[in-house]
Amino acid sequence: MTVPVKPFLHYTQEELDQAYDQRFWVPNAADILKRYTANSAAVRQKYPPRTEQYGPTEDETLDIFAPASASGLPVVAYIHGGSWRLQTKDDVSAPAPTFVENGVIYVALNFACIPKVRLPDMADQCRRALVWLHQNAASFGGDPNRIAVSGHSSGGHLCGVMLTTDWTAYGAPANLLKAGLSMSGMYELHPVMLSARSSYVTISPEELGALSAMRHLNHIACPVIVAWGDRESPEFKRQSGEFATALAGMGRLQARFELPQANHFEVPGVLTDPNSDVSRAFLAMLKD
């Protein structure tokens, strides 16, 4: 009898591929994403954002949703998901009212995706965006000393990378970020790159290490909320749980939420409800 090869933990290759393919677990994923995009379009009609260029390429833009007469308000930068290949800032406008109507500026980041750029380039673009927000916050009513980062899925991965960035290497304060909310992310890329995702994500061993938040926890300088759904794939649940546990051990975990009856694609929807547990905890942290 041939014993199946297990490339990681107890998974066969097929099981590992499935564990990093959320659409395997959510057959109606496309319908959920379409609704989210439609809701985002409606929000942009109600709250037309101010769009700014933060970097040299056409994709390096961001949308700023700010309350009227904003002055000295906290700023939340949101990094969209999409397997590092899909979506734009236009797909993640939906949470804006939760923040704008509670005295917080919401910023949806845009950046180039694979295959137009590589994953390290995506991370660098997000870093440029956050440095730009710090340098220009006062121009749109934000407080440069109260910038937070959030993201979901592959955006949750990039959120983790931002939280573990040495900002002094980018000419910014080490404590550039004052809070974080990472949802359904990947924080150690080793098993990810053993899965079928390696067919479109090409990184060196050094880049894999540099882009794995779990290896750079010493750079986290702010409290972090970690959230995921109880209907996620086993690897996304494991990664989120281990990240939260590591943060708790170093005194940086503000809260963890395993959202009941929520699949991967439903998780970011909690930010469209200002009374959800995640929204209430995040808003409270931003205003501390």
C-alpha positions in Angstrom: 0.0 0.0 0.0 1.3 3.5 -0.9 1.2 5.9 2.0 0.1 9.4 1.0 2.8 12.0 1.2 2.0 14.6 3.9 3.8 17.9 3.1 2.6 19.7 6.2 1.3 18.5 9.6 -1.4 15.8 9.0 -2.5 17.1 5.6 -2.1 15.2 2.3 -1.3 17.5 -0.6 -4.9 17.6 -1.7 -6.0 18.5 1.8 -3.4 21.2 2.1 -4.5 22.7 -1.2 -8.1 22.7 0.0 -7.1 24.2 3.3 -5.8 27.3 1.5 -8.6 27.5 -1.0 -11.6 29.2 0.7 -13.9 28.7 -2.3 -13.7 25.0 -1.7 -15.4 25.6 1.6 -17.9 28.4 0.4 -19.7 27.3 -2.8 -21.5 30.7 -3.0 -18.4 32.8 -2.5 -19.0 34.7 -5.8 -22.5 35.8 -4.7 -21.2 37.1 -1.4 -18.4 39.0 -3.1 -20.9 40.5 -5.6 -23.1 41.8 -2.8 -20.2 43.3 -1.0 -19.1 45.1 -4.1 -22.6 46.4 -4.7 -22.9 47.6 -1.1 -19.5 49.4 -1.5 -20.8 51.2 -4.6 -23.8 52.4 -2.7 -21.6 53.7 0.1 -19.5 55.7 -2.4 -22.7 57.3 -3.7 -23.7 58.3 -0.1 -20.2 59.3 1.0 -18.1 60.3 -2.0 -14.5 59.7 -1.0 -11.5 61.9 -1.6 -9.0 59.9 -3.8 -5.3 60.5 -3.5 -2.2 59.2 -5.1 0.3 57.9 -2.5 3.0 56.4 -4.8 4.4 56.6 -8.3 2.3 54.0 -10.1 -1.3 54.2 -11.3 -2.4 51.6 -8.8 -1.0 53.4 -5.8 -4.2 55.3 -4.8 -6.4 55.4 -1.8 -9.9 56.5 -0.9 -10.5 58.7 2.1 -13.9 58.7 3.8 -13.9 61.4 6.4 -16.7 63.0 8.6 -17.6 66.6 7.7 -15.2 69.1 9.2 -12.9 66.4 10.4 -10.0 67.5 12.6 -7.6 65.4 14.6 -9.5 62.2 14.1 -8.1 58.6 14.2 -7.5 57.0 10.8 -8.1 53.4 9.8 -6.4 52.0 6.7 -8.1 48.9 5.3 -6.2 46.4 3.1 -8.5 44.4 0.8 -8.2 40.7 0.2 -8.6 38.6 -2.9 -5.9 35.9 -2.8 -3.3 38.6 -3.6 -4.8 38.6 -7.2 -8.2 40.2 -7.0 -10.3 43.2 -5.8 -9.4 46.9 -5.5 -10.2 49.7 -3.0 -13.6 50.0 -4.7 -14.7 46.6 -3.3 -14.1 47.6 0.3 -16.0 50.9 0.8 -18.8 49.2 2.6 -17.4 49.5 6.2 -16.9 53.3 5.8 -20.2 54.4 7.5 -19.3 52.4 10.6 -16.3 54.6 11.1 -17.3 57.9 9.6 -20.5 58.0 11.6 -18.5 57.3 14.8 -15.8 60.0 14.3 -13.1 57.9 12.6 -11.6 58.4 9.1 -11.8 55.2 7.0 -9.2 54.8 4.2 -9.4 52.0 1.6 -6.0 51.2 0.1 -5.4 50.3 -3.5 -2.3 48.6 -4.8 -1.2 46.4 -7.7 -1.8 42.7 -7.5 -0.3 39.5 -8.8 0.6 39.0 -11.7 1.2 42.7 -12.3 3.6 42.8 -9.4 5.1 40.3 -6.9 4.0 39.8 -3.3 7.0 41.8 -1.9 6.0 44.7 -4.2 2.4 44.6 -2.8 3.7 44.8 0.7 6.0 47.8 -0.2 3.1 49.6 -1.8 1.0 49.2 1.4 3.9 50.5 3.4 4.2 53.5 1.2 0.5 54.1 1.7 0.8 54.1 5.5 3.8 56.4 5.5 1.8 58.7 3.2 -1.1 58.7 5.6 1.2 59.6 8.5 2.8 62.4 6.6 -0.5 63.8 5.2 -3.1 63.0 7.9 -3.6 66.6 8.9 -4.5 67.5 5.3 -7.7 65.5 5.5 -8.5 65.9 9.2 -6.6 62.9 10.6 -4.3 62.6 13.5 -0.9 61.3 12.4 -0.4 59.9 15.9 -3.6 57.7 15.7 -3.2 55.5 12.6 -4.5 52.0 12.6 -4.4 49.2 10.0 -6.9 46.5 9.2 -7.4 43.9 6.5 -9.1 40.6 5.6 -7.8 37.3 4.0 -4.7 38.1 1.9 -5.3 41.7 3.2 -5.1 40.1 6.7 -1.8 38.7 5.7 -0.6 42.1 4.6 -2.0 43.7 7.7 0.2 41.3 9.7 3.2 42.4 7.6 2.4 46.0 8.3 2.1 45.4 12.0 5.5 43.7 12.0 7.3 46.3 9.9 10.3 48.1 11.2 9.0 51.6 10.3 12.3 53.3 11.1 13.7 51.7 7.9 11.1 53.7 6.0 11.8 57.0 7.6 8.8 56.8 9.9 8.4 56.5 13.7 8.7 52.9 15.1 5.3 53.3 16.6 3.6 54.5 13.4 0.7 52.1 14.0 -1.4 52.6 17.1 -3.8 49.7 16.6 -4.5 46.7 14.3 -7.5 44.5 13.3 -6.5 41.5 11.3 -9.2 39.2 10.0 -8.9 35.7 8.5 -5.2 36.2 7.6 -2.1 34.1 7.0 0.8 34.9 9.3 3.3 32.2 8.4 3.8 31.6 4.7 5.7 28.3 4.9 2.6 26.1 4.7 0.9 28.5 2.2 3.8 28.0 -0.2 3.5 24.2 0.1 0.0 24.5 -1.2 -1.4 25.2 -4.7 -1.0 28.9 -4.0 2.6 28.5 -5.0 1.5 28.1 -8.6 1.0 31.8 -8.8 2.9 33.2 -5.8 6.7 33.2 -6.5 8.9 34.2 -3.6 12.4 33.3 -2.4 13.0 31.7 1.0 14.3 35.0 2.2 11.1 36.8 1.1 9.0 34.0 2.6 10.6 34.7 6.0 10.4 38.5 5.6 6.7 38.3 4.8 5.7 36.0 7.6 4.4 38.1 10.5 4.9 35.3 13.0 8.7 35.6 12.6 8.8 39.3 13.4 6.5 39.7 16.4 9.1 41.9 18.1 8.2 44.8 15.8 4.6 44.9 16.9 4.2 48.1 18.9 0.4 48.3 19.4 -2.6 46.4 20.5 -4.2 44.0 17.9 -7.6 42.4 17.5 -7.7 39.1 15.6 -10.9 37.8 14.1 -11.9 34.8 12.0 -15.0 32.7 11.3 -15.9 29.4 12.8 -16.7 28.1 9.3 -13.3 28.9 7.8 -10.9 26.3 6.4 -8.9 24.5 9.1 -5.6 26.3 8.2 -7.1 29.7 8.3 -8.5 28.9 11.8 -5.2 27.5 12.9 -3.2 30.4 11.6 -5.5 33.0 13.2 -5.6 31.1 16.5 -1.8 30.8 16.7 -1.3 34.5 15.8 -3.8 35.5 18.5 -2.1 33.2 21.1 1.4 34.6 20.3 0.1 38.2 20.6 -1.5 37.3 24.0 1.8 35.9 25.2 3.6 39.2 24.5 0.8 41.4 25.9 -0.3 42.8 22.5 -3.6 41.0 22.0 -6.6 43.4 22.6 -9.2 40.7 21.8 -9.8 37.6 19.7 -13.1 36.8 18.0 -14.1 33.5 16.4 -17.3 34.6 14.7 -20.1 32.1 15.0 -21.8 30.7 11.9 -19.5 32.8 9.7 -17.6 31.6 6.6 -14.4 33.3 5.3 -16.2 35.6 3.0 -18.7 36.7 5.5 -16.2 37.8 8.1 -15.5 41.4 6.9 -19.2 42.1 6.8 -19.1 42.5 10.6 -17.5 45.9 10.0 -20.6 47.1 8.2 -22.5 46.8 11.5 -21.3 49.4 14.1 -22.9 47.3 16.9 -21.1 44.1 16.1 -18.7 42.9 18.8 -15.7 43.4 16.4 -16.7 46.9 15.4 -17.4 48.0 19.0 -14.1 46.6 20.2 -12.1 48.2 17.3 -13.8 51.6 17.7 -13.2 51.6 21.4 -9.5 50.8 20.8 -9.2 53.6 18.2 -10.5 56.2 20.7 -8.4 55.2 23.7 
